[in-house]
């Protein structure tokens, strides 16, 4: 049993180290400041990205990518029958493995009566997301903290909406985050 616990702790440390290297650098934070929220997210594209004469994405393509990322969020909310920001909508939202908090901030703006909490395995992500959120004056609605998605520290039914997109590939034991919780 002790070796199993040691192995889990080693896996956890490996995941944290990988996240710190990937998202903890100044370059990643700079890309967010330069390109805006959602610069590294999947998207729902209705238009094709355009390349400049050097084969690089042009400014219009960055705009299209940001718009496509937001469009994907909205399409998934619609598909899940989540009321748009005009209705009551969810009141308590959890963003699992929130990265730098772009989706959390989007929800904070989209759902005016909601509070949003994001969790991450990376303390650096939590720091950067907190700073970016403060710069957008959303700290009263949106907050972040360090937590492990495999062992969520919440009561059942604490949240109206749990967002878990683009994160399962960062978790070694995926079945742990998708197992059903007793109600």
C-alpha positions as MATLAB code, in Angstrom:
seq = 'XXXXXXXXXXXXXXXXXXXXXXXXXXXXXXXXXXXXXXXXXXXXXXXXXXXXXXXXXXXXXXXXXXXXXXXXXXXXXXXXXXXXXXXXXXXXXXXXXXXXXXXXXXXXXXXXXXXXXXXXXXXXXXXXXXXXXXXXXXXXXXXXXXXXXXXXXXXXXXXXXXXXXXXXXXXXXXXXXXXXXXX';
ca = [
       0.000    0.000    0.000;
       2.844    2.401    0.835;
       4.435    1.887   -2.578;
       1.068    2.620   -4.250;
       0.783    5.905   -2.312;
       4.412    6.737   -3.161;
       3.660    6.040   -6.827;
       0.605    8.316   -6.746;
       2.627   11.095   -5.110;
       5.352   10.665   -7.733;
       2.719   10.844  -10.515;
       1.286   13.980   -8.913;
       4.715   15.608   -8.744;
       5.370   14.667  -12.377;
       2.058   16.213  -13.468;
       2.751   19.392  -11.488;
       6.254   19.652  -12.950;
       4.929   19.245  -16.499;
       2.269   21.890  -15.922;
       4.775   24.308  -14.406;
       7.097   23.901  -17.404;
       4.263   24.248  -19.916;
       2.231   27.072  -18.404;
       4.504   28.576  -15.808;
       6.819   30.484  -18.061;
       6.820   34.162  -18.840;
       6.401   33.348  -22.538;
       2.998   31.762  -21.964;
       1.845   34.680  -19.821;
       3.108   37.090  -22.477;
       1.167   35.247  -25.174;
      -2.005   35.679  -23.127;
      -1.293   39.386  -22.671;
      -0.520   39.776  -26.384;
      -3.120   37.501  -27.966;
      -5.790   37.653  -25.283;
      -7.818   35.044  -23.470;
      -8.558   31.838  -25.362;
      -5.385   32.065  -27.490;
      -4.577   28.413  -26.776;
      -8.081   26.929  -26.779;
      -9.945   24.691  -29.181;
     -12.575   26.418  -31.253;
     -15.690   26.078  -33.336;
     -14.587   27.540  -36.644;
     -16.978   28.960  -39.194;
     -14.195   30.671  -41.172;
     -10.767   29.469  -42.232;
      -7.612   30.841  -40.684;
      -5.465   32.856  -43.059;
      -1.697   32.790  -43.425;
       0.456   35.744  -44.388;
       3.090   35.619  -47.150;
       5.574   34.036  -44.691;
       3.197   31.222  -43.797;
       2.409   32.634  -40.358;
      -1.035   33.345  -38.972;
      -2.043   36.925  -39.634;
      -3.855   39.198  -37.162;
      -7.236   38.337  -38.667;
      -6.542   34.683  -37.930;
      -5.778   35.419  -34.276;
      -9.104   37.219  -34.062;
     -10.850   34.287  -35.766;
      -9.198   31.851  -33.333;
     -10.330   33.845  -30.281;
     -13.858   34.105  -31.694;
     -13.907   30.378  -32.473;
     -12.881   29.510  -28.908;
     -15.734   31.562  -27.475;
     -18.129   30.158  -30.091;
     -17.217   26.611  -28.979;
     -18.011   27.482  -25.347;
     -21.362   28.953  -26.352;
     -22.200   25.981  -28.612;
     -21.438   23.518  -25.797;
     -23.546   25.503  -23.331;
     -26.408   25.524  -25.833;
     -26.017   21.797  -26.439;
     -26.101   21.208  -22.657;
     -29.248   23.324  -22.345;
     -27.561   25.909  -20.118;
     -29.527   29.186  -20.264;
     -27.746   32.092  -21.893;
     -26.479   35.015  -19.812;
     -29.851   36.772  -20.169;
     -31.688   34.193  -18.046;
     -31.028   33.098  -14.496;
     -28.259   30.736  -15.604;
     -25.995   28.869  -13.235;
     -25.206   30.538   -9.920;
     -22.114   28.531   -8.895;
     -19.653   27.415  -11.571;
     -16.555   25.248  -11.227;
     -13.917   25.326  -13.975;
     -11.847   22.140  -13.596;
      -8.178   22.563  -14.558;
      -8.844   26.146  -15.573;
      -5.466   26.896  -17.138;
      -5.044   30.658  -16.970;
      -8.728   31.209  -16.259;
      -9.980   32.465  -19.632;
     -13.155   30.373  -19.526;
     -13.732   31.241  -15.868;
     -13.508   34.936  -16.698;
     -15.795   34.445  -19.685;
     -18.381   32.780  -17.438;
     -17.965   35.591  -14.907;
     -18.953   38.064  -17.628;
     -21.588   35.890  -19.338;
     -23.479   34.955  -16.170;
     -23.802   38.181  -14.154;
     -25.235   36.514  -11.028;
     -22.767   33.626  -10.888;
     -19.644   33.082   -8.875;
     -16.938   31.093  -10.613;
     -14.144   29.070   -9.071;
     -11.346   27.526  -11.079;
      -8.995   24.812   -9.918;
      -5.578   23.816  -11.192;
      -2.719   21.500  -10.349;
      -0.351   24.363  -11.096;
       0.292   27.030   -8.493;
       1.786   29.193  -11.261;
      -1.435   28.970  -13.268;
      -3.416   29.988  -10.196;
      -1.115   33.005   -9.706;
      -1.283   34.127  -13.334;
      -5.048   33.549  -13.588;
      -5.588   35.565  -10.412;
      -3.550   38.486  -11.784;
      -5.306   38.405  -15.164;
      -8.684   38.280  -13.425;
      -7.806   41.268  -11.242;
      -6.717   43.202  -14.348;
     -10.222   42.638  -15.761;
     -11.898   43.693  -12.480;
     -13.525   40.285  -11.986;
     -11.935   39.248   -8.683;
     -15.225   39.700   -6.819;
     -16.857   37.013   -9.011;
     -14.034   34.755  -10.182;
     -11.390   33.065   -8.036;
      -8.838   30.296   -8.410;
      -7.133   27.803   -6.165;
      -4.872   24.801   -6.194;
      -6.782   21.482   -6.142;
      -6.578   18.021   -7.636;
      -9.427   17.171  -10.038;
      -9.087   13.506   -9.098;
     -10.103   14.224   -5.515;
     -12.298   17.312   -5.628;
     -12.645   18.965   -2.228;
     -16.331   19.877   -2.666;
     -19.692   18.687   -1.396;
     -22.058   17.007   -3.829;
     -24.304   19.457   -5.662;
     -22.210   22.454   -4.619;
     -22.076   23.718   -8.221;
     -24.776   24.296  -10.844;
     -22.260   23.921  -13.667;
     -18.979   22.014  -13.717;
     -16.865   22.836  -16.772;
     -14.248   20.266  -17.717;
     -12.988   20.918  -21.238;
      -9.484   20.534  -22.658;
      -8.215   19.106  -19.403;
      -8.665   15.325  -19.295;
      -5.495   14.827  -21.325;
      -3.538   16.356  -18.425;
      -4.788   13.755  -15.926;
      -3.147   10.356  -15.797;
      -6.067    8.613  -14.054;
      -8.967    9.993  -16.120;
     -11.470    7.535  -14.706;
     -11.067    9.231  -11.317;
     -12.496   12.525  -12.568;
     -15.355   10.922  -14.471;
     -16.540    8.483  -11.834;
     -20.075    9.170  -10.628;
     -20.567   10.869   -7.286;
     -23.378    9.816   -4.982;
     -26.136   12.391   -4.658;
];
